[in-house]
Amino acid sequence: MEYLNSEEQLRNAVATGKPVIIKTCKMNRETEEYILYILEVFLCHIGKQRIQDQLSYCVRELLNNAKKANMKRVFFKTEDLDIQEPNDYSKGMRLFKEKTVSNVEYYLDIQKQMNMYVQAYFKIKNSFLFIVISNNSPLLPIEKERITSKIKKAKTFRSVEEVFQTFMDDSEGAGLGILILILMFRKIGLSEKHIEFISDGNLTHVKIDLPLSLITREDGEKLSEEIVKEIDSIPPIPDYVQRIMRMIEDEGLNLKDLHEVIGKDPRLIIDILKMVNSASYRRMNKIERIDVAISIVGLNGIKLLIQSYGVLAALKDKYDKKIQEEIWNHCHRVANTAVSVCKIFNLQDLENQAYICGLLHDIGKIVVLSLHQDTILKVQEYCKKNGWEKNTLDCLLSETNSFLIGKKMAEKWDLSPELSYVISHQIEPFNSDEDKIMLVKIVYFANVIDNILTDGNEELEYKDSILEDFGIHNSDDFENIVSKIKNSL
C-alpha cells in the first residue's frame, strides 16, 4: 500500500475534487487508521466533523467485511472447498472463524500472493462525498441475500442495544455489523438509500453517498428552532380556545358551562359536529346537538379536537390559502384513514389520538411552503455562522424534513406531547419510543393508504415493513385492507 506523498498532497486532492484511492492486499491496523484519517480530512473539508465517529465506524466495518470476504475465499481454496456448493459452503463457514482467527497473517500473505485486494475510494462530486469500499471477490447470492435481509431487519430496530438483545449472527461479516451500520446511518441523518452493495463481475463495491447538505437530527432541531423563532409573527392559539382547553383540564368541570362556552363559536360547533358525523364516528342517526357530540367523543377527544381547531384558526389567515387547502385536504383524509385503521386492527383506544395526529401531522409543511424571502435570508445567515453548507437550509426546507419544523410549532403552541412526538417521528416509525410507537405507525400506515387511494407518487421508505408489522404479508391482504378503508371513508 502506498501513502500519498505528503499531507499537502492529500489536502490539495480533497480541495480540488480529485479522487483519493488507497488499495492494499494486506489490510492491517495501520492501513485502516490511515484510511480513517483520509475520511477525517474529507469530513473537515465539507464541515461534517460532527459525524466523524459514526461514519468512521461504518467505514471500518466495511473495510473489515471486505478483508473478511477475501480471506474467506482464500480459506475455502486452502481447505479445498467449493464456495459455490451449498454443503461445502456450510462446512467452510463452520470452520472459518475458528481456523482463521489465530492465523490472520498467514491468510493475508496468501491474499497478497493471489493479488486479492481491498480498496477505499473518496471523491467529492455533484454535492456529494462518495465513499466506495471495494474488494476483488464476487458477492455470492447467499451473501447478498443475507445483506438484504439485515438491511430490511434494521428498519424494525430503534437502538444498537435492542439489536444486541434481539439478534446476533456471527457466521458472516455482513451480520450484526450491517444492522449497527444502518442504525449509525440513521443517527447521522442517513438511511439505507445512501448505501448500495454492487456486484460487478469479480468485484464487490459498497458505495456510500453522503450529501454535502446533510444535517443531523441535532442540527435540524437547532435550525428548525431558529426558523420558528424568525417566524415571530405566527399568531398564538386564540385565547378562547386556550380557555376551553383549561376548562376541560379542570377537575371541577361543569359540563353545562363547557357546552355554553363552545356554543358561542358557531365554527367550532360545526367542526365538532362534522367530526362526530364523519365516517370515523359514524352513528345510525345524525348528531345535531353539541352536548350529545361531547358525550360521544368524550372530554379527551374534545380536547384534542379543540387543539386542532386552534391550530387551524392560528394559521388560517397567515399563510397561502391554496397551500393550506391542499395540505388540510390530505390531512383530513389521513385522519379519517387513521381512525379506520384503528377500527380494523382493534386499536379503538387510540382512535381520538390517531385522528388528531393524522389531522396535524403535516403542519410544518404549511410553514415550509409559505416562508417569506426575508425569513429565508435571516436563517441562511444563521447557517453561515454555524459553518453549514449553503444548501443545508434547502435540505431542511424540503417537504421530507418539514416534520422538524412542525414539531417546534407544536411545542410553541403547547400542544399535547403525543402529537409533537408523532409529528417529529413520522418518517421513521420504527425509531420511536415503545409507548408511542403504535400511534406513529398508525399515522404512517394511514399515509401509505392515502398515497394508494389518491394515486400519489410519494416515496414511503418503510411501507413494506409497516405492512408486515400490521400482519399484511401479501398483495391480496393489502388490497382487501385498502378496499375496507376506502368503503369506510
N, C-alpha and C positions, 0 to 999 in steps of 0.2 A: 504494500500500500504506500502510495506517495502522497506526502502532505503538500499543500500549497507552499510556495517558496517563502512567503512572509505574511505577517498579519496584514500588512498594507495591501498585498495582492488579493487576499481574501475579501477585505472590506471594499476594495475597488470593484471586484467582481459583483458583490452584492449591490453596490450603489449604481452600477451601470447596467444591471439587469442580465448579466451573463450567468449561465448555469454553473453551479459548483457541484462537481461529481467526485465521489470517493468510492473506489472499487477495491475490494480486498478478498483474497482467498482464505485469510485467517482472521476472522472477526474476533479479536481479543478485547479485553477491557480497555486498553489504551486507545485502540481504534474507535471503539464505541464512544468513549469520552470525547474524542476529537470531533466525531460526527455531531454529538450533542452540543459541543461548543459552536460548531458552524450554525446549528439551529438557533442558538442563543444570539449570535451575531445578526442573523436574519430577523429574528423577532425584535431585537433592539432597533434595527433599521426601520421597521414598519410600526414601531411604537406599541408592540404587543408583549412587553416583558411580563405583564401580569399573568399570562397563561403559560409561561415557560415551564413550570413544574409539571403541569398536567400534560402538555404536549411532549415534553421530554419523556415522560412515562410511556406515552403512545409510541413514539419513535423507537425507544429502547425495546419495547415489546415486539414491534415489527422486525427490528434487526435480529432479535433472538429467534423469532419464528422463522425468518429466512435462513439463518445459520442452522437451525434445527432441521429445517426441510432438507437442506443439502446434506447434513450429517446423516439423516435418515436414509437417503439414497445410498450413501457410502456404506452404511451399516448393512443394508439389505444386500448390497453387492458382496461385501466381505463374508456374509453369512450364507451366500449362495441362495438367496430367497428372491422370488419374483414379486416385486412390489405391486404389480398389476393383478396378481392372482389372489382372490379373497382369502383362502386358507393360509397362504404364505404371509399375506398382509397381517392377519390376526395374530399369527405366531410371532412375526417380527416385532409387532407393536408391544407384545407381552414382554419381550426381551430387551427392547430398545433402551429404555431408561436405565435398567439395571446394568447393562453392559457398557453403555457409553459414558455414564456419569463419572466414572473413575478413570476413563481413558480419552478424555476430550482431546488432548494434544495429538494423540495417535490418529484419531479420525480427522482432525484438522489438517494434519500433514498429508493424509490421503486425499482430502479435498483439494489441497494445493496441487498435488500431482495430477489430479483429474481436471484441474482448472475450473473447479466449481467455486463460484464467487458470490459475494453479496455486494450490492451497490446502493449507495444513497445519493439521491439527486435533489438539488434545491434550485428553484428559479422563481423570480417574480415576473409575472406577465399578466396583462389584462385584468388588473385589480385583484389578483390572487397570488398567494405564495403557494407554489406547487411543491409538494414533498413526495418523492417516489422511492420506495424501498423495493429493490428487485433481487432476484436470485435466479440462477440458470438451472432450476429444476421445475419441470412442468407440474402444475397443480392437478392432483388426482381427483376424479369425480367424487370419491368419498370425502376427501379433504374439503372440496368446495361445498359439498352438502353440509358438512359439519359447520363450516364458517357461516353459511347462510342461516342455518338453524340457530346458531348462537346470537347472530345479529338480531334475528326475529325475537328470540327469547329475551334479549336485553331490553326490549321495549316494555316488558312487564315488570322490571325491577326499578325501585326507587333509589337504592343506595348500594354501595360496594358491600356494606355489612350484610345486606339482605342476600346478595349473591353468595357470600360465603356460607350463610346459614342454610341456603336452599340447594345450592348446586355446585358441584366441582367435577372437573373432568381432567385427569392427569395424563390420559393416554395420548393426547395430541397437543401440539403447540398452540393450535387455534382453539383452545378450550376456554378455561376460566379467563385467560388473558384478554381474549376478544370481548367478552362480556364487560370486563372492567374498562377496557379501552373505550367502548361505546358510552359507558357511564361517565368517563372522563370527558369525552366529547361533549356530552350533554351539559356538564358543569361549566364548560367554557363557551357555550352558546352554539355548538355544532350539533349535527345529527348524523345518522348513518348515510344520509345523502352526500355527505362531504368526504366519504371514504369509498374506494372502489377496489375490488380484487379482480385482477385481469390475468387471464391465461393467454399467452402469445407464443404459440409453438412450444419451444423448450424453455421459455421464460415465464416467470410469475412476477407480476408487479402489484404493489399495493400503493394506490395514489390517494394522497390527502389534498383536498382543495381548501385552502384557508383564505376566506375573503378578507381583503385588506380593511374592509368596512366592519369587520366582526366586532360586536360589542358583547361583553359578558353580561350575564343577568345582573351582576352587581353594578356594572357601568350603566346598563339600561335603566335600572332603578333610579340612579342618580340623575341621569339625563331626563327621564320622564318627570321626575320631581321638579327639575328646572323648567321644563315645558309648562307643567301645570302652574308653577309659580309665575311664569311670564304671562300666562293667560289669567291675569288677576281680575279680569272683568267677567269671568264665569259667575253668573248670579247664583246665590245660595238657594237651597231648597226653600220655598216660600214659608213664611212664618206660620201661617195657619196649618200647613201640612206638618211642620215640626210640632205644633201644639197638639194635633191629633195623635201623633206618634207618642208624645209624652203621656197623653191621657190613657192610651192603651197599656203603657208600661206601669201605670199607677195601680197598685193592688186594690185600692178602694174605688175602682172604676164603676161609674153608674152608666149602664148601657143606654138608658134613655138620654143622658147627656151626650153620649157619643153619637147616637142617631141624630140628635138635633144639630150638632156641630157639622157632621158630614152633610146633613140635609141643606146646609147653607151654600154648598157648592154644587150646582147642577152638573158641571162637567165631571166631578168626582163621583157623583151618584151614577151618572151614565156609565163611567168606566167600571165601577163595581158591578153594576147590573149586567154590563156586557160580559164581564168575566164569568159570573155565575151562570149566565145563559149560554156561554160558549160550549163548544164540543167537549172541552176539558171537564166542565162541571155539569154537563147536560142532565136535566131532570125531566120528568114527564110533563110538568106544566111550566110555563114561562114564569120566571120570578120578576115581580114588578115592585116589591116593597123592600126598602133598604134594611129594615130590621130582620126580615127573612133572609136576605142575602148574607148579612153578617153572621147569622146563626149557621148558615150552610158552610161558608168559607172558614169561620172561626176567627178569633181575635188575632192569632198569629198570621193567618192568611191575609186578613185585612191590613195588618201592619206592613207586611211585605208588599201588598198591592199599593198601599199609600206611599211607600218608599219609591216604588217605580213611577207612580203618578207625580211625585215631587221632582224626580229626575226629568221626566218629560216636560213638566212645567218650567223647570230651570233652563232647559236647552231650547225650548220651543221658539222663542223669538231671537235667539242669539246666533244660530248657525244656519247655513244654507238649507232652505226648506226642501229642495229636491233631494239633496243628500240624505237629510233626515227621513224623508218619506221612504226612500229605498231601503235604508238600514232598518227602520222600525217595522216595515213590512216583513223583512227577513226575520227580525227578532220575534215578532208575534207568531210567525209560523213555527219557529224553533221552540218557543214557549209552549204552544199547544202540542207540538210533537213530543216535547219532553214529558208532558203530563200523560200522553198516550203511552209512551214507553213505560212510565211508572205503572200504569194500569195493566199493561200486557205482562210485565215481569213481576207483578205483585210487590211493587215498591210504593204503595199508596201513601205511606207515611212521609214520603219525600215529595209528594205532588206539589204542595204550595211552594216549597223552596225551589223545586225544579222549574216551575212556571216563571217565577220572578228572575231566577238566574238566567233562564233562556231569554227572557224579555230584555235583560240589561247586559247581556254578555258582550255586546259589541259597542258599548257607549264610547269607548276610546276611538273607534273609527270615525265617529261624528266629528270629534275634535281634530283628528289627524287629517281628514279630508277637507276641513274648513279653515285650517290655520292661515292667518294673515301673514303677508310677507315680512312685516316689521318684527313679528314674533319669531319667525324663522331666522332672520338675521341676528337677533339677540342670542338665540340658542346656538347658532353657528359660532358665534364669538365665544360662548361658553365651551364648546367642543375644542376650539383652538387653544384656549387657556389650559385645557386638560391634556393637550397633546394627542387628541384623537384625530383620525383621518377626516378629511373634509367631507367624505361621503358617509361618515358614521351616522349623521343625522338622517340622511336619506334611508339608511338601513332601519333605523328606529321608526321612522315615519312610514315605513311600508305597512300595509294592512296586516301582515302577519305579526308585527311587533306592537300593534296598537293596543294589545291587551295590557301592556305595562302602563300605558297612559290611562287606560280605563281603570286599572287598579288604583292609581293615585287619585283619580277623580272620585272613586267610591270612598276612599279614605277621607278625602277632603269634605265629602258630604256626610260622613259618619254613617254610611250605610252598614248593613249587617256584615260581620266578619266573614260569614259563609259566602256571601255574594262577592265580596272583594277577593276571596280566595279562589272562587270558581273563575272569575274574570282573569286572574293572573296565571292560572294553571291550565286554562282550557286547551292550549295547543300541545301540552304534554300530560295527558290524562293519567298516565301510569307513574308519573313523578309527583304524586300527591300524598298528603298525609292520610293515614288509614281511616280516620273518622270523617274525612271529606271526599275521599276518592270516588265513592259511588255517585255523588252529586256531580262531580266533574265529568265522570264517564257518561252519565245520562245526557248532559248538555252536549258533549262531543258526539254521542250517538245520534241525538236529535239533529245536529248539523249534518251528519252523514246522510240521514234520511231526507232532510230538506234539500240537500245537494242533488239527490236522486230524483225527487219529485219535481224539482224545478229545472231539471236538465242542466244543472250547474257544472262548471269545469274546475271548481276549487279542488286543489290537491290536498287531501286529508291523509296525512302520513300514517296515522295509526288506525286507519279504517279496518283492516283485516284483523288486527289484534283486538280491537273493540268488539267486533262481531264474534270472535271466538270467546271473548270474555262473557258475552251475553248468551253463550251456548248456541251460536249460529255457525254451523260448520260447513254448509254448502249453499249453493245459489238458490235452490228451491226453498230452503228455510228462510233465506233472506227475502226472497220475493214475496213469500207469504206474510212476513212481518211488515214489509213495505205496504202491501195491499191492505192489511188490517189498519195500519195507521192512516193510510190515505182515506179509507172509508170512514174513519172516526173524526176526521178534520172537517 
